[in-house]
């Protein structure tokens, strides 16, 4: 069955507070994340496992646990895109982008560093957000199951930079 483009608007809020030290940006929520109404909802996505490992915490399970974990660890999470046309969860299909207003976080939290969860988030940030924010972003390998070339050990090594900015 051939999937078609859908115009989709980001349906859930960014996670941050006045103590958030790092901002991790994805591209746009996957179908699974949209179903769960929270970030990185695909069971094979390694985002939660990577962050739990880096911080020495248990892997959060529920949306409430994930939200609490992020705030406790001073990690802000959002996406570069507020609205776009997309086929399913395919980042490579994204078009007609409306960028997210990152000032909602950057004006209210002492963010030390912004990280992109994957190359597409980095590319979209550079195109749509950097001209507005003037803030550099660090590209990290995607935690998506589609990034199978990066085994967990390599991901943890690359993502260790996040931990350095949390202390």
C-alpha positions in Angstrom: 0.0 0.0 0.0 1.4 3.4 -1.1 1.4 5.9 1.7 0.5 9.5 0.9 1.6 12.8 2.3 -0.3 14.2 5.3 -0.1 17.7 6.7 0.6 17.2 10.4 0.9 19.7 13.2 3.0 19.0 16.3 0.4 18.1 19.0 2.4 18.1 22.3 4.4 20.7 24.2 8.1 20.9 24.6 9.5 19.6 27.9 11.6 22.1 29.8 11.7 24.3 32.9 13.9 27.1 34.3 16.6 24.6 35.2 17.0 22.9 31.8 20.7 22.9 30.8 20.6 21.1 27.4 18.1 21.1 24.6 17.8 18.0 22.5 15.9 18.5 19.2 14.4 15.9 17.0 12.9 16.5 13.6 9.2 15.7 14.0 7.3 13.1 16.1 7.0 9.6 14.5 3.6 8.0 14.1 4.2 6.0 17.3 5.1 9.2 19.2 2.1 11.0 17.9 -0.1 8.0 19.0 1.4 8.2 22.5 1.4 12.1 22.5 5.0 12.2 23.7 8.6 12.1 22.4 10.4 9.0 21.2 7.5 6.6 21.6 8.7 3.9 19.2 9.7 0.9 21.4 12.8 0.4 19.3 14.0 4.0 19.6 17.0 4.0 21.9 16.6 7.6 23.1 15.4 6.8 26.6 17.9 4.0 27.0 20.8 6.2 26.0 19.8 9.1 28.3 19.1 6.7 31.2 22.5 5.1 30.7 24.3 8.5 30.6 22.6 9.7 33.8 22.8 6.5 35.7 19.0 6.3 36.0 16.4 3.7 35.3 14.8 3.8 31.9 11.5 5.7 32.3 8.4 3.8 31.0 5.3 6.0 31.2 4.9 9.5 29.7 4.8 10.8 33.3 8.0 9.0 34.2 9.7 10.3 31.0 8.6 13.9 31.6 9.8 13.7 35.3 13.1 12.2 34.2 13.8 15.0 31.7 13.0 17.7 34.2 15.0 16.1 37.0 18.0 15.7 34.8 17.7 19.3 33.4 17.1 18.1 29.8 14.8 20.0 27.5 13.3 18.1 24.5 11.4 19.4 21.5 11.4 19.2 17.7 12.7 21.6 15.0 9.4 21.4 13.2 6.0 22.6 14.3 4.1 21.5 11.2 4.9 19.8 7.9 3.8 17.5 5.2 5.2 14.0 5.9 4.7 10.4 4.8 4.3 8.2 7.9 7.4 8.7 10.1 9.8 9.3 7.2 12.2 12.2 8.0 13.4 12.1 4.4 9.8 12.8 3.2 9.4 16.0 5.2 8.4 19.1 3.1 6.5 22.4 3.6 8.1 23.0 6.9 6.8 25.4 9.5 9.6 25.6 12.1 9.0 25.5 15.9 9.5 28.7 17.9 12.5 27.7 19.9 12.5 31.0 21.7 9.8 29.5 23.9 12.7 27.5 25.5 15.8 29.5 24.8 14.3 32.7 26.3 13.3 30.9 29.5 15.9 28.3 30.3 19.6 28.5 30.8 20.4 26.2 27.9 24.2 25.6 27.7 24.1 23.5 24.5 21.6 22.5 21.8 21.9 18.9 20.3 20.3 17.5 17.2 19.1 13.9 17.5 20.3 12.9 14.0 21.4 14.5 10.7 18.0 15.5 9.5 17.2 17.4 12.8 20.7 19.1 12.4 20.0 20.0 8.8 16.5 21.4 9.5 17.8 23.4 12.5 20.6 24.9 10.4 18.1 25.9 7.7 15.2 27.2 9.8 16.3 27.9 13.3 20.0 28.9 13.3 19.3 32.2 11.3 16.9 33.1 14.1 18.6 31.8 17.2 22.2 32.3 16.2 23.0 29.4 18.5 25.2 26.5 17.4 23.9 23.0 17.5 25.9 19.7 17.9 24.9 16.9 15.6 24.5 13.5 17.4 23.8 10.2 15.7 20.1 9.4 15.6 18.7 7.1 18.3 16.1 5.9 15.7 15.8 2.2 14.9 16.4 3.3 11.3 20.0 4.1 12.3 20.9 0.5 12.8 24.6 1.1 11.8 25.1 2.7 15.2 25.1 0.1 17.9 24.4 1.1 21.5 28.0 1.3 22.6 28.8 3.8 19.8 25.7 5.8 20.5 26.7 6.1 24.2 30.2 7.3 23.3 28.8 9.9 20.9 26.0 11.0 23.3 28.4 11.3 26.3 28.9 15.0 25.3 25.3 15.6 26.6 26.3 14.5 30.1 29.2 17.0 30.2 26.8 19.9 29.9 24.5 18.6 32.6 27.0 18.8 35.5 
